[in-house]
Amino acid sequence: MLANDGHQVTVIERDPAPPPLPGEAWDHWECRGVSQFRMIHVLLAASTEVAQRQIPGFVEALTAAGGLDLNPLSGLPDAITGGARPGDERLRMVTARRPVFESVMAALADAADGVTVLRGVAVGGLLTDPAVAQPTHVVGVVTDGGQEFRADVVVHCGGRRSAMPDPIAAAGGQRPAEQIEDSGFVYYARHFRSADGSIPMAFGSLLQHYPTISTLTLPADNGTWGVGIVTAGRDAPLRGLTDTDRWTAVVKAHPFVAHWVDAEPLTDVKVMAGSEDRRRSFIAGGKPVVTGLLPLADAWACTNPSLGRGVSIGLLHASALRSTLHGETFDDHYGLALRWHHATERDVEPYYDDTLAFDRHRLAEVHAAIDGRDYQPNDPVWTFTRNLAASTAKDPDLFRAQIHVGMLLDRLPTVMQDTELVARAAQLADHSPIPGPERAELLALAARS
Ligand SMILES: Cc1cc2nc3c(=O)[nH]c(=O)nc-3n(C[C@H](O)[C@H](O)[C@H](O)COP(=O)(O)OP(=O)(O)OC[C@H]3O[C@@H](n4cnc5c(N)ncnc54)[C@H](O)[C@@H]3O)c2cc1C
């Protein structure tokens, strides 16, 4: 994106392996720098929309690599969708397994004019300008091997586990404040492939909430898909889901998703625990703690991934970075740091806040269900979230609102400005539980030998 705007970009990537052909990425590409590399992923419609505007060739290349190109409205009866409407094309999503879409993206970057990708090179520290006292001004990076790279600006995009506050402190700067909480969820996931390239039919949403677990069924490329069970970390009896037979028995006990595991498994159960919600603030008391260094995507903030938003938020953030740096002359770094902070606050932070709010409610709801309590917080946004999910099949406007929010094309607080819609969701909501095992049966399945 930045190179398309005329910037000369050097990407410094610790993982050594270049992207293979997309068809070989799943089996052969090792990217240890991304611990969730082979966990189930989906690219929401927001990712497709940003890519279509900002990354020429990505959607076409991903489709050519077998990426699944779908619109969740297509094939559904008019009784549910209300028929085709202007704007429905925004719901197009082109998605794939993570190694596949990343190989396509990385190959585009490798081939782009104005981009130099250095692989197998780790950033170990920051170069700063000794002539600037406060705030610390970054003028480049130094690699673990001691090589120096100077730049007009350093984009810090080292992901969820990046430890950038340490290098800033080591360079004499003030550490960015970090707001961290364990999201409290654990993921147990597998990938599958059909014999004929087809994808199972989805009954309802790709993310289904049961009292104490959620299920994820994520269609992907070349007749593959991911299936995940999300539990609360403190739900110790469900840790038995690491066992493939128990995991399969639990999925099979949920009629709406059982058929997603009747296929060739590509993996056993992959587990991801301890995923934090973490946000870094590079502004303190209205002033930047560092200049010349702009945090991007997960390096800025990351959340529990069950809503499948991380890549889309990252791409929206990258799009905001492109706009912020458009025509930038780099002679006012203090102002640039503030402009970047405000662009982040305006364009992506609301999605982060929404996701965090959802996570907190959902975790509290699961904990309440484990304890046999009801969860009825006095929060109109949560009430609407629940009513919307329970009314979508009954009203085309509510259906679209739900999909737009799920695809990160809209925000719940924006949708809620339509008070008549909120009232209609409350009126139509049917909160009968989705078919699935009672808690005692669930525990028995997760413990059986
Ligand atoms: C279990 C799980 C499931 C998820 N599912 C989804 C999903 O379905 N949909 C979705 O949109 N998002 C999902 N996410 C989130 C998504 O994976 C992240 O939001 C996304 O990868 C963030 O991209 P990024 O570029 O910021 O960081 P990353 O993808 O983590 O990339 C960071 C890169 O920086 C490199 N690096 C780090 N440190 C250094 C260094 N010192 N020097 C050089 N290179 C370095 C790493 O090697 C890596 O390549 C999921 C996350 C998890 C944990």
The ligand as a Tripos MOL2 file, in Angstrom:
@<TRIPOS>MOLECULE
LIG
   53    58     1     0     0
SMALL
NO_CHARGES

@<TRIPOS>ATOM
      1 C1         -5.8950  -18.3530   17.3400 C.3       1 LIG1
      2 C2         -6.0290  -17.1370   16.4860 C.ar      1 LIG1
      3 C3         -6.9870  -17.1290   15.4720 C.ar      1 LIG1
      4 C4         -7.1630  -15.9880   14.6760 C.ar      1 LIG1
      5 N1         -8.1360  -15.9930   13.7270 N.ar      1 LIG1
      6 C5         -8.3190  -14.8940   12.9640 C.ar      1 LIG1
      7 C6         -9.3120  -14.8740   11.9480 C.ar      1 LIG1
      8 O1        -10.0590  -15.8310   11.7520 O.2       1 LIG1
      9 N2         -9.4290  -13.7570   11.1840 N.ar      1 LIG1
     10 C7         -8.6390  -12.6660   11.3920 C.ar      1 LIG1
     11 O2         -8.7980  -11.6660   10.6810 O.2       1 LIG1
     12 N3         -7.7000  -12.6480   12.3500 N.ar      1 LIG1
     13 C8         -7.5140  -13.7270   13.1380 C.ar      1 LIG1
     14 N4         -6.5490  -13.7210   14.0910 N.ar      1 LIG1
     15 C9         -5.7410  -12.5150   14.2740 C.3       1 LIG1
     16 C10        -4.6620  -12.4010   13.2000 C.3       1 LIG1
     17 O3         -3.9290  -13.5940   13.1490 O.3       1 LIG1
     18 C11        -3.7660  -11.2150   13.5400 C.3       1 LIG1
     19 O4         -4.5740  -10.1040   13.8550 O.3       1 LIG1
     20 C12        -2.8320  -10.8480   12.3920 C.3       1 LIG1
     21 O5         -1.9440  -11.8840   12.1150 O.3       1 LIG1
     22 C13        -2.0580   -9.5780   12.7530 C.3       1 LIG1
     23 O6         -1.1960   -9.2620   11.7060 O.3       1 LIG1
     24 P1          0.1620   -8.4910   12.0040 P.3       1 LIG1
     25 O7          0.7790   -8.2490   10.6690 O.co2     1 LIG1
     26 O8         -0.0720   -7.3480   12.9120 O.co2     1 LIG1
     27 O9          1.0730   -9.4960   12.8340 O.3       1 LIG1
     28 P2          1.5910  -10.9600   12.4670 P.3       1 LIG1
     29 O10         0.7320  -11.5980   11.4620 O.co2     1 LIG1
     30 O11         1.7960  -11.6470   13.7730 O.co2     1 LIG1
     31 O12         2.9840  -10.6870   11.7740 O.3       1 LIG1
     32 C14         4.0760  -10.1540   12.4940 C.3       1 LIG1
     33 C15         5.3490  -10.4510   11.7300 C.3       1 LIG1
     34 O13         6.4350   -9.7460   12.3570 O.3       1 LIG1
     35 C16         7.5550  -10.6030   12.3700 C.3       1 LIG1
     36 N5          8.4120  -10.1540   13.4670 N.ar      1 LIG1
     37 C17         8.1100  -10.1060   14.7950 C.ar      1 LIG1
     38 N6          9.1470   -9.6070   15.4860 N.ar      1 LIG1
     39 C18        10.1150   -9.3060   14.5870 C.ar      1 LIG1
     40 C19        11.4250   -8.7590   14.7010 C.ar      1 LIG1
     41 N7         11.9450   -8.4110   15.8870 N.pl3     1 LIG1
     42 N8         12.1400   -8.5910   13.5780 N.ar      1 LIG1
     43 C20        11.6270   -8.9440   12.3510 C.ar      1 LIG1
     44 N9         10.4070   -9.4790   12.2000 N.ar      1 LIG1
     45 C21         9.6630   -9.6530   13.2990 C.ar      1 LIG1
     46 C22         6.9740  -11.9980   12.5810 C.3       1 LIG1
     47 O14         7.8780  -12.9910   12.1410 O.3       1 LIG1
     48 C23         5.7070  -11.9280   11.7310 C.3       1 LIG1
     49 O15         5.9270  -12.3380   10.4150 O.3       1 LIG1
     50 C24        -6.3470  -14.8410   14.8910 C.ar      1 LIG1
     51 C25        -5.3920  -14.8510   15.9030 C.ar      1 LIG1
     52 C26        -5.2360  -15.9820   16.7050 C.ar      1 LIG1
     53 C27        -4.2330  -15.9260   17.8180 C.3       1 LIG1
@<TRIPOS>BOND
     1     1     2 1
     2     2     3 ar
     3     2    52 ar
     4     3     4 ar
     5     4     5 ar
     6     4    50 ar
     7     5     6 ar
     8     6     7 ar
     9     6    13 1
    10     7     8 2
    11     7     9 ar
    12     9    10 ar
    13    10    11 2
    14    10    12 ar
    15    12    13 ar
    16    13    14 ar
    17    14    15 1
    18    14    50 ar
    19    15    16 1
    20    16    17 1
    21    16    18 1
    22    18    19 1
    23    18    20 1
    24    20    21 1
    25    20    22 1
    26    22    23 1
    27    23    24 1
    28    24    25 2
    29    24    26 1
    30    24    27 1
    31    27    28 1
    32    28    29 2
    33    28    30 1
    34    28    31 1
    35    31    32 1
    36    32    33 1
    37    33    34 1
    38    33    48 1
    39    34    35 1
    40    35    36 1
    41    35    46 1
    42    36    37 ar
    43    36    45 ar
    44    37    38 ar
    45    38    39 ar
    46    39    40 ar
    47    39    45 ar
    48    40    41 1
    49    40    42 ar
    50    42    43 ar
    51    43    44 ar
    52    44    45 ar
    53    46    47 1
    54    46    48 1
    55    48    49 1
    56    50    51 ar
    57    51    52 ar
    58    52    53 1
@<TRIPOS>SUBSTRUCTURE
     1 LIG1         1 GROUP 0 **** ****
